[in-house]
Amino acid sequence: MQNDPELNGKYLGTITKDFVVVADTLKEAAYQVKKRGFSEYPIFPISKVDIAIGQKLIGKEDLAINWNYYITYIDEFVQRKLIEDAEAFKKAYKNPDEFCCLFVVEPDFTNFLFVPYPEDD
């Protein structure tokens, strides 16, 4: 479960541009998911259109960005059979205090992407 090179060229620019705007909100949301005991594996599905995975956290129209950001966690992905091997996913999952787990949903590309949060100054 590595960052897919196909994603890098096609989507990474717009994702990165948006991520700078939403990173603090996503990091805080991931912290709250863990703190409240919902899951140690928060996942942020993102899409340019409305999707039925998780709950919408930030709409693209809210901040004039390109992507809608949703929040969920591993349990929903397992229930929906989007993750078949939960243990393998957990091993590949990067530290949620340092990396944001995005699930990119596009018509021609759907995959996980781990993006490092910006360093605190």
C-alpha positions in Angstrom: 0.0 0.0 0.0 2.4 2.6 -1.3 1.6 6.0 -2.7 0.8 5.1 -6.4 3.1 6.9 -8.9 0.1 7.2 -11.3 -1.5 9.4 -8.7 1.5 11.7 -8.3 1.4 13.3 -11.8 -2.3 13.4 -12.3 -3.8 14.5 -9.0 -1.0 15.3 -6.5 -0.9 18.9 -7.5 -4.5 19.7 -6.7 -4.5 17.4 -3.6 -1.3 19.1 -2.2 -2.7 22.6 -2.9 -5.9 21.8 -1.0 -4.1 19.8 1.7 -2.2 23.0 2.8 -5.6 24.6 3.4 -7.2 21.7 5.3 -4.3 20.0 7.0 -4.8 21.5 10.5 -8.5 20.6 10.4 -7.8 17.0 9.3 -5.1 16.5 11.8 -7.4 17.7 14.6 -10.2 15.5 13.4 -7.8 12.5 13.3 -6.7 13.3 16.9 -10.3 13.5 18.0 -11.2 10.1 16.4 -8.3 8.5 18.3 -8.9 10.4 21.6 -12.6 9.5 21.7 -11.8 5.8 21.1 -13.5 5.5 17.7 -10.4 4.1 16.0 -6.6 4.2 15.8 -7.0 4.3 12.0 -8.8 7.5 10.8 -9.3 7.7 7.0 -10.2 10.8 5.0 -12.0 9.9 1.7 -11.7 12.7 -0.8 -13.6 13.2 -4.0 -14.6 16.0 -6.4 -18.2 14.8 -6.3 -20.4 13.7 -3.3 -19.7 10.2 -2.2 -21.3 7.8 0.3 -18.3 6.9 2.3 -17.9 8.5 5.8 -19.3 11.8 6.8 -18.5 15.1 4.9 -16.1 17.1 7.0 -15.2 19.9 4.6 -17.0 20.6 1.3 -15.1 22.0 -1.6 -17.5 24.9 -1.7 -16.8 25.7 2.0 -13.2 26.7 1.4 -13.0 27.2 -2.4 -10.9 24.1 -2.8 -11.0 21.3 -5.4 -11.9 18.3 -3.2 -14.6 17.3 -0.7 -13.1 15.8 2.5 -14.9 13.1 4.4 -14.0 11.3 7.7 -14.4 7.7 8.6 -12.1 4.9 9.9 -11.0 1.4 9.1 -14.2 -0.3 10.4 -16.4 1.2 7.6 -13.8 0.2 5.0 -13.8 -3.4 6.3 -17.6 -3.5 6.4 -17.9 -2.2 2.9 -15.2 -4.7 1.8 -13.0 -1.8 0.5 -10.3 -3.3 2.7 -10.1 -7.1 2.6 -7.1 -7.6 4.9 -7.4 -5.3 7.9 -4.2 -6.5 9.5 -2.2 -5.8 6.3 -3.8 -2.3 6.2 -2.9 -1.7 9.8 0.7 -2.6 9.1 0.9 -0.3 6.1 -0.9 2.5 7.9 1.4 5.4 8.7 1.5 7.2 12.1 -1.7 9.4 12.1 0.1 12.1 14.1 2.5 12.6 11.2 0.6 11.4 8.1 -2.9 11.9 6.8 -4.5 8.8 5.3 -6.5 10.0 2.3 -8.7 7.7 0.2 -8.8 9.3 -3.3 -12.1 8.5 -5.1 -12.0 9.5 -8.8 -13.7 7.8 -11.8 -10.4 6.5 -13.2 -8.4 6.2 -10.0 -9.2 5.1 -6.4 -6.5 4.4 -3.9 -5.0 5.3 -0.5 -2.5 8.1 -0.2 -0.5 9.0 2.9 0.4 12.7 2.9 2.7 14.1 5.6 1.2 16.9 7.7 3.1 20.2 7.4 5.7 20.7 10.1 4.7 22.9 13.0 6.8 26.1 13.1 
